[in-house]
């Protein structure tokens, strides 16, 4: 069975992006960046919500293109507009999100990269589908924005710290697994 790993940068006050989806406050250079890029090679597939996928449009991603060409990518959205199947490099899950996420977990191979989306991550967290967290705490606070995950109606979850690493630029990498 595959595990879902929420691997994401987060501000000290718990946001994966500031107001309007702004990520400019996160450090985009330093050794943590190369280690993140190297870590992407360990995932078999990427999953995300619509807003996370469309976020890439501001950086040149074209509708239907795969933001992670070395991974099979699934976008969970009932409303995402995509080109025809011949021009589409991603899979779009349009309904029954939880059942489809569970089905992806049933496969074999490397872990699934949950690359973001506070709402989508919250849904997966609420339904106990996230197995591991890799959080890059960055020395910035936004005050508002997109939370690490949107709270739902769920019980407290206990996590075990697997590793921690501090970088000279103030980034702290923490890895947890669900107890």
Buried (B, 14 or more C-beta within 10 A) or exposed (E): EBBBBBBBBBBEBBBBBBEEBEBEBBBEEEEBBEBBEEBBEEBBBBBBBBBBBBBBEEEEBEBBBBBBEEBBBBBBBEEBEBEEEEEBBBBBBEEEBEEBBBEBBEEEEBBBBBBBBBBBBBBBBBBEBBBBBBBBBBBBBBEEBBBBBBEEEEEEEEBEEEEEEEBEEBBBBBBBBBE
